[in-house]
Amino acid sequence: MAASESQAPVRDLIIRNALVWGAGAPRDLAISAGRYVELGQTGATAATEIDAAGRLCIPGFIEPHIHLDKVLLTESVPVNRSGSLGEAIDILGARKATYTVEDIAERASRIVTSAVTNGVTHLRTHIDVDSGCGLTPLDALLEVRARFAEVIDIQIVAFPQLGIVKDPGTAALLEQALARGADVIGGMPFNEAGPAQSAEHIQIVFDIARARDVDVDMHIDESDDPNARTLEMLCAATLANGWQGRVTAGHTCALAAYDQGYADHVMDLVAQADIHMITNPATNLMLQGRDDDHPKRRGVTRVKELVARGINVSFGQDNLRDMFYPFGRDDPLELALLIAHAAHMSQPDEIDTVFAMATINGARVLSLPDYGTDPGCAGDLVILDAQTAAEAITGRCDRNYVIKSGQVVAQTETRTTHELPG
């Protein structure tokens, strides 16, 4: 053996001919000890090699907004006859009385497995924290997070869906949740009795966030009502508390219902406060506008206008086969196709923007310092059976390999056989 060959470095895993999205021509990627150590045409060898064959590669899809404590509840609750957000919350309230750690963990585990198969390497879940369920959902998701730690990273948001001011004791429960392992504090300020209570709700959340040094991720103005205006309150509180870049606003459906002048004012504030925005197209297309005659409001926030301001926008599954939304499989490519339609994002650069929402934009929401394929980044990779973002979204292509920390955790290959004329 030649001296140069004997001295060639040995890596744990090498992916050959990987077409890394946004990086130009195919290249080799080398991973050791769970992290990228080399990229380019490497002369290294490895115990395991995968030929990506010029297929599109990403460092994993990001799921920034889902409710794993609620998934699959259609199997055990009455039908939401009105299809409304209000009825969904009422049905959920009754179901919470029967929550157990085992029940939540079993349902959540099924969806986490699906998410991993679909190429999700990082996930942020909101879990209810309130007087109706206490910390049972937290206990369940801590168990799920530990169980799946080697295949997916899970962040937990302590979410007071019933309010804080109007649900006494919830503020203390939120603090307990963070002390026991939740990562982020949530909020739902529009679900209070009025603007004064909404402002108090937001301030309580920021007081806890500052004391615990955690990020904030709130459900904001999930309503068709143009008088739902807690997004402006959130911007003011973010600036006042110096929490720029550490706050996420989910849903913001009412932003689509504001008159243009007020919408411009609020979006400028969002940009100033450096707030991340998450739209949830599946759930909000289903829930919003149900009481409208035509024309109907559809509940999807002003995606293109936010993007034009340089605001970081991502999207999430939100609900999945529960009383809020009866469909879904936590597939970011399915959601990408939905938001491309709902936000009229059809041009080539807009399709790339949609793809970024499920990848690099989502990583910014989750404050991931090591997302990517540069040396030192976490050794996560998804090999897609496509060569462009548009092809991946259009075909909702197979995730041929899902790699987490240098280990293959899922493989998918669909084979079709047919006998057609011509």
NULO-541562 format. One record per atom (N, C-alpha, C): z, x, y; residue in one letter. Coordinates in steps of 0.2 Angstrom, whole numbers, plus 5000, padded with zeros to 4 digits. Example, Ala and Ser with C-alpha at 12.3 -4.5 7.8 and 13.67 -1.06 7.14 Angstrom:
// NULO-541562
503950664972a503950624978a503950664984a503550644989s503650684995s503950645000s
// end
This chain:
// NULO-541562
500050044994m500050005000m500050045006m499650035011a499650075017a500250065021a500350125025a501050125029a501050065033a500550045037s500549995042s500649925038s500449915032e500549855028e501349855026e501549915024s502249915022s502749905028s502549915034q502949905039q502849835043q502449795040a502249735043a502949685043a503149655048p503749615048p503649555043p504249535041v504249485036v504649425040v504249365040r504549305044r504749255038r505149205040d505349155036d504749105035d504349095040l503849045040l503349065045l502649065043i502149075047i501649015047i501448985052i500948935053i500348965055i499848965051r499148995053r498748945057r498348965061n497748925064n498048865067n498648865071a498948805074a498648795081a498348735082l498048715089l498648685093l499048735096v499648705100v499348665106v499648605107w499348565112w499448595119w498948605123g498948635129g498948705130g498848745124a498848815124a498148845122a497648805122g496948835121g496848845113g496548905111a496248915105a496848915099a496648905093p497148905088p497448975087p498148975085r498449045085r498949035079r499249095077d499749095072d500449085076d500949055072l501649045074l502049075069l502549115071a503049145066a503749115068a504149095063i504749075064i505249115059i505849135062s506349165058s507049145060s507449135056a508149115058a508149055062a507649005061g507648945064g507348945071g507049005073r506749005080r506049045080r505649025084y505049055085y505149135087y504849175084v504849245085v504249275087v503649245086e503049275088e502549225088e502049235092l501449185093l500849225094l500249205092g499649245092g499449265086g498949305085q498649325078q499149375076q499549355071t500149395069t499849435062t500149495062g500049535056g500649525051g501049485053a501649475049a501549445042a501949445038t501949405032t502549365031t502549315027a503149265026a503149245019a503749225018a503849185011a503549125010a503449085016t503049025016t502549025022t501949015020e501449005025e501048935024e500948915030i500548845031i499948855035i499348835032d498748835036d498648775040d498748775047a498648715051a497948695051a497448745050a496748725050a496448705056a496748725062g496548705068g496748635070g497248605067r497448535068r497948545074r498048485078l498448485084l499248495082l499548535085c500248555084c500648545090c501248515089i501748505095i502448525092i502948535097p503548555095p504048495093p503748435091g504048375089g504048325095g503948265092f504048205097f504748195099f504848165105i505548155107i505648075108i506148055105e506347985105e506947975110e506847955117p507347965122p507747905123p507547845119h507947785121h507847735115h508347735111i508347685105i509047665104i509147605101h509847575099h509947575092h510147625089l510247635082l510747595079l511247565083d511747525080d511447455079d510847435082k510647365082k510047365077k509747415075v509147415072v509147375065v508647335063l508547305057l509047245057l509347215062l509747165062l509347095061l508747095061t508347035059t508547015052t508747065048e508947045041e509547005041e509946995046s510646965045s510846925051s510346905055v510546865061v510046805062v510246755066p509846695067p509246725071p508746685071v508146695075v508246685082v508046725087n508046725094n507546675096n507646605096r507246555097r506846555104r507246575109s506946575116s506546645117s506746695113g506446755114g506646795120g507246775123s507446795129s507946855128s508046895133l508546945133l509246915133l509346855137g510046825136g510246795130g509746765126e509946735119e510046795115e509646855115a509746905111a510446935112a510646945118i511346965119i511846925116i511746855117d512246805114d512246815106d511646815103i511646825096i512046895093i511846945097l512147005096l512947005096l513246965101g513946965102g514246935096g513946885093a514246855087a514146905081a513646935080r513546985075r514047045075r514247065081k514647125082k515347105078k515547045078a516147025075a516147055067a515647065064t515547085057t515347155057t515347195062y515147265062y515547305057y515347345053t515747395050t515347465050t515747515050v515447585050v514847585045v515047565039e514547575033e513847535035e513947475037d513347425039d512947465044d513247485049i512847515055i512547585052i512847625049a512647685046a512047675042a512147625037e511547615032e510947595036e510947555041r510347525044r510047585049r510547625052a510247675056a509947735052a510247745046s509947795042s509247785040s509147725039r508447705037r507947715042r508147705049i507647715054i507647785056i508147825055v508147895057v507647925052v507647905045t507247935041t506447915043t506347855045s505647845047s505447885053s505947895058a505847935064a505648005062a505948035058v505848105055v505148105052v504948055048t504348055045t503748045050t503948015056n503448005061n503448065066n503748115064g503748175068g504248185074g504748145074v505248145079v505748195077v505848245082t506348305080t506948295085t506948255090h507548245094h507548175096h508148145096l508248075097l508848065101l508848015106r509447995110r509547915108r510047905106t510247835104t510847805109t510747745111h511247715115h511647675109h512347675110i512747635105i513247595110i513347535108d513747485112d514447515112d514747515117v515447525118v515747465122v516147425119d516447365123d517047335119d517247285122s517847245119s517647215113s517047195112g516847165106g516747205100g516547265101c516447315095c516847375095c517247385101g517647445101g517247515100g517447555096l517047615095l516747615088l516747565084t516447565078t515747585078t515247565082p514647595082p514647675083p515047695087l515147775088l515347805082l515847775078d516047805072d515447815067d515047755067a514447755062a513947805064a513747815071l513247865073l513447935072l514147945073l514348015072l514248035065l514347985060e514247995053e513548005052e513047965055v512347975054v512148045057v512348065063r512148125066r512348185061r512948185058a513148235054a512648235048a512548175045r512148175039r511448205040r511148195046f510448215047f510348275051f510948315052a510948365057a510448415055a510248425049e509748485047e509048455048e508948395050v508248375050v508048345057v508548325061i508448295068i509048305072i508948315078d509548325083d509648255086d510248225086i510348155089i510848165095i510648135100q511148135106q511448055106q512048045108i512347985108i512547965115i512347905117v512547875124v513047825123v513547825126a514047775126a513847725131a513647665128f513347615132f513747545133f513947535139p514347475140p513847415142p513547385137q513047325138q513347265141q514047255140l514347195142l514647205150l514447265152g514747275159g515347315158g515647335164i516247375164i516747335168i516547315174v517047275178v517247215175v516747175172k516847115169k517147115162k517147175159d517447185152d517947235153d518547215155p519147255156p519347295149p519447355151g519647405145g519047445143g518447435146t517847465144t517847535146t518047545153a518047615156a518447665151a519047635149a519447685145a519047695138a518747645135l518347655129l517847705130l517447705136l516947755137l517247825137l517747835140e518147895140e518247925133e518547875129q518747895122q518147915118q517547875119a516947885116a516647955117a516747975124l516548045126l516948095123l517648085122a518048135120a517948145112a517748085109r517648095102r516948115099r516548125104g515848155102g515248125105g515248075109a514648045112a514448105118a513848105119d513548165123d513448145130d513248075131v513048055138v513347985139v513447975146i513747905147i513247865150i513247795148g512747745150g513047695155g512647645156g512847595160g512347535160g512547485163m512047425164m512347385170m512247415176p512547385182p512347315184p511747295182f511447225184f511847175180f512147195174n512547145170n513247145173n513347135179e513947125182e513947055187e514447035190a514446975193a514046975200a513947035203g513547035209g513547105211g513147115217p513047185220p513647225220p514247195223a514847235224a515047265217a515047225212q515347245205q514847295202q514147285204s513647335201s513747405204s513947405211a514047465214a514747495211a515247455210e515847485207e515747505200e515247475196h515047495189h514747565189h514347575194i513947635194i514447695196i514947675201q515347725203q515847745197q516047705193i516547715188i516147765183i515547745182v515147795177v515047865180v514947875186f514847935189f515547975190f516147935191d516747965190d516947995184d516747965178i516847985172i516348045170i515748035172a515248095171a515448155174a515748155180r515948215184r516548245180r516948195178a517648225175a517448255168a516948235165r516748255158r516148305158r515848315164d515248355165d514748335160d514548265160v514048245156v513448215160v512848205157d512348165160d512448095160d512048055164v512047985165v511447955163v511447905158d510847865156d510947795156d510647765161m510847685162m510247645161m510447585159h509947525159h509947495166h509347495169i509347475176i508847425177i509047365180d508647315182d508147285176d508447275170e508047245165e507947175166e507547155171s507447085173s506847085177s506547015177d505947005181d506146985188d506846985190d507046965196d506947015201d506547005207p506447055212p507047065216p507647025215n508247035218n508747085214n508447105208a508847155204a508747225207a509247255211r509147305215r509647365214r509847375207t510347425206t509947495206t509347495205l508947565205l509147605212l509047565217e509247595224e509947625224e510447585221m511147605221m511247665217m510847665211l510847725207l510647785210l510047785214c509847835218c510347865223c510647815226a511147835231a511747875228a511947845222a512547875219a512347945216a511747955214t511548015211t511548075216t511348055222l511348105228l512048115230l512448065231a513048075233a513548115229a513348115222n513748145217n513448215215n512848235218g512548295217g512348295209g512148245207w511948235200w511148235199w510748265203q510048265203q509848305197q509348275193g509048305187g509548285181g510048255182r510548235176r510548165175r510148125178v510248045178v509548025175v509647975171t509047935168t509147865169t508547835171a508547755172a508047725167a508347685163g507947655158g507747585160g507147565158h506847495159h506547485166h506947475171t506747465178t506247415179t506247365175c505747315175c505647275182c506247265185a506147235192a505747275197a505647345196l505247385200l504547355200l504347325195a503647305195a503647235198a504147205200a504147135203a504347145211a504547205213y504647215220y504047205224y504047185230d503547195235d503347265236d502747285238q502547355238q502947395243q503147365249g503547405253g504147425251g504547385248y505147405245y505147445239y504647435235a504447475229a504347545231a503947555236d503747625239d504447655241d504847625244h505447645247h505947675241h505947635236v506447645230v506147705226v505447705225m505147765221m505247825225m505147825231d505347885235d506047915234d506547865234l507247885233l507247915226l506947885221v506947905214v506747985214v506147995217a505948065217a506448115221a506748085226q507248125230q507848145225q508048095222a508648105217a508448135211a507848145209d507548185203d507848145197d507748075197i507948035192i507448035186i507548045180h507048035175h507047955174h506347935172m506247865171m505947855164m506247805161i506047785154i505847715154i505147705152t504947635151t504947625143t505047555142n505147535135n504647485133n503947495132p503447445133p503447395127p503647415121a503747365116a504147305118a504847325119t505347275120t505147235126t505047275132n504947235138n504347195139n503747215135l503147165135l503347105131l503847115126m504047055122m504547005126m504947035130l505546995133l505346965140l505047005144q504946995151q504446945152q504446905157g503946855159g503946795155g504446775151r504346725147r504446655150r504746655156d504846595160d504346585165d503946635166d503346635171d502846585169d502546545174d501846515173d501446575174d500746565174h500346615176h500246625183h500146685186p500146745182p500846765179p500846795174k501546815171k501646895172k502346905174r502546975175r502646995167r502447065166r502547095160r503147135159r503447155164g504047195163g504047265162g503447295162v503347365162v503347395169v503747445170t503847475177t503247505179t503247535185r502647555189r502547635187r502247635181v502147705177v501747745182v501147725183k500647765187k500847785194k501247745197e501447765204e502047815203e502447805198l503047855197l502747925196l502247925191v501947985189v501548025195v501247985199a500948005205a501448045210a502048025210r502548055214r502848115211r502648135205g502948195202g503548175198g503748115197i504348095194i504248095186i504748125183n504748125176n504748065172n504248045169v504247975165v504147985158v504547955154s504447955147s504547885144s504447875137f504547805135f504847805128f505147745126g505547745120g505447685116g505747685110q505647625106q506147565108q506747585111d507247535113d507447495107d507247435106n507447395100n506947395094n507247385088l506747385083l507047345077l506647295076r506747235071r507447215072r507647185078d508247155079d508147095083d508647065086m508547005090m508247015097m508147075099f507747085105f507047095104f506847125098y506147145097y506047145089y505647105086p505647095079p505147145075p504847195079f504347235076f504547315077f504147355075g504247425077g504447465070g504247535071r504447585066r504647655069r504847655075d504947715079d504447765078d503847745080d503247795079d503047805087d503147865089p502947875096p502147865097p501747875092l501047865094l500847795094l501247745091e501147675092e501347655099e501947685101l502147665108l501747695113l501447755112a500947785116a500347745117a500047715112l499547665112l499747605117l500347575116l500547525119l500547535127l500947595129i500947605136i500347625139i499847655135a499247665138a498847605140a498947555136h498647485138h499047455143h499647455143a500047415148a500047445155a499947515155a499947545162a499247565164a498747545160h498047555162h497947625162h498147665157m498047735157m497547755152m496947755154s496347755150s495847825151s495947855157q495547915158q495847975154q495448025153p495648075149p496248115151p496348125158d496948155160d497548105160d497448045160e497947995159e498247985152e497747995147i497947995140i498348055139i498148115142d498648175141d499248165144d499348125149t499948115153t500448065148t500048025145v500447975140v500748025134v500348065132f500548115126f501148155129f501048175135a501648215138a502248175138a502248115139m502848075139m503248075133m502848075127a503248075121a503448145119a503248195123t503448265121t503848305126t503448335131i503748385135i504248335140i503948285142n504348235147n504948215144n504948195137g505548175134g506048225133g505748295132a506248345131a506648365138a506248345144r506648355150r507148305151r507048245148v507548185149v508148215145v508048235139l508648255135l508948325137l508648355142s508848425144s508848475139s508348475135l508248525130l508048595133l508448645132p508248715135p507748755131p507648735124d507348775120d506748735116d506448685120y505848655117y505248685119y504848695114g504248735114g504048775109g503548815109t503348865104t503348935106t503648955112d503749025114d504249055110d504249125110p504749155106p505449135109p505949125105g506649105107g506749025106g506148995106c506248915106c506448895099c506748835098a506948805092a506248805088a506348825081g505748825077g505548755074g505448705079d505248645077d504448635078d504148605073l503348595074l503148535070l502748495073v502348445069v501648455069v501348455063i500648465063i500348395062i499848375067l499548315067l498848315064l498648265060d497948265058d497548235063d497448285068a497048265074a496948335078a496448325082q496348395086q496448375094q496548315096t496648305103t497148245103t497448245109a497948195110a497648125110a497048115112a496748045112a496548025105a496348075101e496248065093e496848045090e497448085092a498048065088a498347995090a498247975096i498447915098i498047855096i497347865096t496947815094t497047805086t497047855082g497147845075g497847835073g498347845077r499047855075r499047895068r498847955069c498647995064c499248015060c499148045054d499648065049d500048125053d500648135051r501048185053r501048235047r500548275046n500448315040n501148355038n501348385043y502048425041y502448415047y503148405046v503648405051v504148455049v504248505054i504548565052i505148565057i505748575055k506348575059k506748645057k506848685063s507148745062s506848785057s506248785056g505848825052g505848805044g506048745043q506048715037q505648645037q505248645032v504848575031v505248525029v505248465033v505748415031v505348355030v504748345031a504348295029a503548315029a503248275024q502448295023q502148225022q501548215026t501248155025t500448165024t500148135019e499448145019e499148075016e498748045020t498447975018t497747995015t497647965009r496947975006r496647905005r496047905007t495647835007t495047845002t494947804997t494347804993t494047734994t493347744994h492947674995h492247684992h491947634991e491247634989e490947584994e490547614998l490247575003l489447585003l489047525005p488347535005p488147585010p487547615009g487247645015g487347725014g
// end
